[in-house]
């Protein structure tokens, strides 16, 4: 049973976009690894930009520039 965890910043990602991600990742595992879609789990974690850092800086500060 494949388990995929997608982490994204919580910046206006719509329910439709999340659904598209889940569907697309599931299909990718079916196509590439011949996995069963019925047992493939995809979880999306939305992380506040205050809790996400790149290059030693908080993303909130980077986005503010």
C-alpha positions as CSV (number, residue, x, y, z in Angstrom):
1,X,0.0,0.0,0.0
2,X,1.8,3.2,-1.2
3,X,1.6,6.2,1.1
4,X,2.4,9.6,-0.3
5,X,2.7,12.7,1.9
6,X,2.6,16.1,0.0
7,X,3.5,19.1,2.0
8,X,2.6,22.6,0.7
9,X,2.4,26.0,2.1
10,X,-1.2,27.1,3.0
11,X,-1.5,29.8,0.4
12,X,-4.9,29.6,-1.2
13,X,-4.8,26.0,-2.5
14,X,-8.4,25.2,-3.6
15,X,-10.2,22.0,-2.8
16,X,-10.3,21.3,-6.6
17,X,-6.5,21.7,-6.8
18,X,-6.0,19.3,-3.8
19,X,-8.3,16.8,-5.5
20,X,-6.3,17.1,-8.7
21,X,-3.1,16.5,-6.8
22,X,-4.5,13.4,-5.1
23,X,-5.9,12.0,-8.4
24,X,-2.7,12.8,-10.3
25,X,-0.3,11.3,-7.8
26,X,-2.5,8.2,-7.4
27,X,-2.5,7.7,-11.2
28,X,1.3,8.2,-11.4
29,X,1.8,5.4,-9.0
30,X,-0.6,3.2,-11.0
31,X,1.2,4.0,-14.3
32,X,4.8,3.9,-13.1
33,X,4.8,1.3,-10.3
34,X,1.6,-0.7,-11.3
35,X,0.1,0.0,-7.8
36,X,-3.5,-0.5,-7.0
37,X,-5.3,2.8,-6.8
38,X,-7.7,1.4,-4.2
39,X,-4.9,1.0,-1.7
40,X,-2.9,4.1,-2.5
41,X,-3.1,6.8,0.2
42,X,-2.3,10.4,-0.5
43,X,-2.2,13.0,2.3
44,X,-1.8,16.7,1.8
45,X,-0.4,18.7,4.8
46,X,-0.7,22.4,4.5
47,X,2.0,24.2,6.5
48,X,1.7,27.8,7.5
49,X,4.4,30.0,5.9
50,X,5.6,31.0,9.4
51,X,6.6,27.3,9.9
52,X,8.4,26.8,6.6
53,X,11.9,28.0,5.9
54,X,14.1,28.2,2.8
55,X,17.8,29.1,2.9
56,X,17.6,30.0,6.6
57,X,14.7,32.3,6.2
58,X,11.0,32.0,7.1
59,X,8.9,31.9,3.9
60,X,6.5,34.6,5.3
61,X,9.4,37.0,5.3
62,X,10.6,35.9,1.9
63,X,7.1,36.4,0.4
64,X,6.8,39.8,1.9
65,X,9.8,41.1,-0.1
